[in-house]
Amino acid sequence: GNPELPTAVNITWSSINFKTILRWQPKPSGYFYTVEIHGQTSDTKKKCILTTETECDVTDVLRNVNETYTAHILSVTPSEMDNFEEPPFAVSEKFTPYSQTVLGRPEIQNYTQKGSKLNVVFQDPLTPYTFPNGSFQNIRDIFQHDLEYKIYYWKDQSSGKKDATTKSHTFEVSVDSTKNYCFYIQGIIPSRRENRNGQESVVLCTSVGRTILDEYGAEVFIIIAVIAITVITLAIVLSVILCKRKKAKAAREKEPLNGV
């Protein structure tokens, strides 16, 4: 190979819902990169051949998600492609999609708060992989019973959280029927040592029987009360001052009459 060609550094795997991107540095100048994906039990596959980019989507060659892979990033020139000598290359850390891909955020489809029950319906994130009929697999199709979801919920305007867990697509939790609640959901793989918790969904809040106090908080009412007390106090003070002035004026008007 050509020992003078720089080899890749800072190689990282980035994977969400099994869509996996390999990234590295530096930007090549006068040479190219070719990525080889090596599996423990699978044949070597080449991706992003003679690229000047510093990232490569390797999702489609990681379909065996339980396999452990390493990436060899070759530094090559076009003339070396026909050379039987091995070009210089850098090797990535090992990567196993099943245990390392990050769970994406679940999508909340519907939620209702009726009486003392909060009901939430959501769906699993999709993966880039498809069934034979062309429809996309979701993360439950791959993780199956390893996957569960957790909901975190709390009274609106409060910081105290409660949580519940399910292996289905729905939550039903008991709440205070007179209060509104906020919540979010995230997927979890309990069997994992790392990356157990997935990305959090958007935070949503119910709006059943919202009062002005719920909407704006007690601080606004305190401010309004202070302003009201100030206005009332000023009105009383002004009334007293005006009353005293009237009495003083009436007294002055009587003085000439008393002097006659």
C-alpha positions, 0 to 999 in steps of 0.5 A: 500500500501507500504508507504516505496516505493519511488514514481516517481518525475519530471514527464513530457510529451513529444509529437511530432506529437502525438507520446507521451512519459511519463518520470519520475525519479528515477531509481527503485531499488527493486521495479517496476513501472506501468503506469495508464492513466486516461482520463476524460471520458475514462476507465483507461488503464495500460501501461508499467506494472512492468517496471524498465524503467523510460519512457513509450510510451503511444501513443496508449492509447491517441487516443482520442486526444481531451481528457485530461489525467493524468498519475498515476505512481505506485510504486509496487513489484511483490507480491503486484500485487495481493494485493487489497490495492492501491500501492503508486503512483505519479500523472502527470500534465494534458495533452491534445494531441490536444492542447499540442503536438508539430508540427514536421518539415514539409518536403520540396518536391520541390522548384523552383525560376522562374523569380520573383516567388519562388514556394515551395511544402511540405508535412505534418508530419505523426502521429503514428495513422492510418486509417482503411486501415492501412495508416498513418494519417498526422497532417492535417487529425487531425487538419484540418482547425486549421492548417496553415503553414508559410514560412520565406524567405530572400535574400541570404546573407541578414538578412531581412526576409519576411513571407507568410501563407498558408493552402495548401501544396504550397507557391508562393511568389514574389521575386527579379528575380536577387537574390537568396533566402533562406527559411524555413517553420513551421506549426502553430496552431493559435487557441492555446495559447501555442505551437502555432509554430511547428518545423522549416524545414531545411533551403534551398536556391535557386541557380538561376544565382548565381554569385561569389559575391553571393557565397563568399560575398563582403568580399572576393572581398575586400581582393582580391582588397587589395592584388591586390593593394599591389602587384601593389604597390610593383611592382611600388616600385621595378621598381622605385628602379631598375630604380634608381639603373641602373641610378646610375650604369651607372653614376659610369661607366662614372666617369673613362672616365671623369677622363682620 
